[in-house]
Amino acid sequence: MITLYHRPNTRSTRFVFLLEELAAPYTLKLVTTRTRDGGGAVDPANPHPHGKVPAISDDGVLVFESSAIALYLTDRFPQNRLGPLAGEPGRGAYLSWLAYYSGVMEPAFLCKFMNVTVPRATAGWVALEEMLPVLIDRLSQGPYLLGGNFSAVDVLYGTSFALFANSPLLPKSPVIEAYVKRILERPGYARAMAKAA
Ligand SMILES: N[C@@H](CCC(=O)N[C@@H](CS)C(=O)NCC(=O)O)C(=O)O
């Protein structure tokens, strides 16, 4: 049984969404975390090494970091086919977009929103302005990041774009807007929102 260490309105919410889409058995363990305003506290019940969310425990096996959790869960619960398995077509793309999420997309977003200039060629990621056309091009061929099939990477990217949908710092893109709508309209998302709040 999967235990998801969760705090509402954080990065762990999207894993309620993924677990719903996977139709996996899980329980939510609500924990406290430190918060942006300097409040909150690390919860001793949370096994994440930095007291962050998300983290999962699978009968005592701890997995943390969003990309690793997504991969672990889709390998562990393959029945709804939300991530190509090793040896299947699309596995390479799946792994690449998972790693790109943590290694490029999140840092690019954070640099943009914190007004940090990305050092060209030395940072392991690129500026948002260089990243977005790559994703828009990919999604134009879509409808999903892996092509025709919704997968766990769409949970990560779709919910991230949704978070910044109204920010003036994120250039408007009909392709991204349609993508976010497609992801958030899924019944699994509605179920997750009801459970995660
Ligand atoms: N790289 C981590 C980031 C996790 C993360 O920073 N989560 C935030 C909530 S959205 C958190 O727990 N913050 C509390 C803290 O940093 O102590 C992942 O993708 O899983």
The ligand as a Tripos MOL2 file, in Angstrom:
@<TRIPOS>MOLECULE
LIG
   20    19     1     0     0
SMALL
NO_CHARGES

@<TRIPOS>ATOM
      1 N1         12.3340   18.8160   -5.8270 N.3       1 LIG1
      2 C1         11.2330   18.4660   -4.9610 C.3       1 LIG1
      3 C2         10.6160   19.7250   -4.4220 C.3       1 LIG1
      4 C3          9.6820   19.4670   -3.2690 C.3       1 LIG1
      5 C4          9.2910   20.7700   -2.5560 C.2       1 LIG1
      6 O1         10.0730   21.7220   -2.5250 O.2       1 LIG1
      7 N2          8.1000   20.7940   -1.9730 N.am      1 LIG1
      8 C5          7.6790   21.9410   -1.2190 C.3       1 LIG1
      9 C6          6.1620   22.0630   -1.2820 C.3       1 LIG1
     10 S1          5.5690   22.4730   -2.9130 S.3       1 LIG1
     11 C7          8.0280   21.7240    0.2370 C.2       1 LIG1
     12 O2          7.8190   20.6550    0.7660 O.2       1 LIG1
     13 N3          8.5390   22.7720    0.9070 N.am      1 LIG1
     14 C8          8.8350   22.7310    2.3120 C.3       1 LIG1
     15 C9         10.2990   22.8970    2.5870 C.2       1 LIG1
     16 O3         11.0620   23.2170    1.6690 O.co2     1 LIG1
     17 O4         10.7010   22.6960    3.7320 O.co2     1 LIG1
     18 C10        10.2180   17.6170   -5.7340 C.2       1 LIG1
     19 O5          9.9870   17.9080   -6.9060 O.co2     1 LIG1
     20 O6          9.6410   16.6790   -5.1940 O.co2     1 LIG1
@<TRIPOS>BOND
     1     1     2 1
     2     2     3 1
     3     2    18 1
     4     3     4 1
     5     4     5 1
     6     5     6 2
     7     5     7 1
     8     7     8 1
     9     8     9 1
    10     8    11 1
    11     9    10 1
    12    11    12 2
    13    11    13 1
    14    13    14 1
    15    14    15 1
    16    15    16 2
    17    15    17 1
    18    18    19 2
    19    18    20 1
@<TRIPOS>SUBSTRUCTURE
     1 LIG1         1 GROUP 0 **** ****
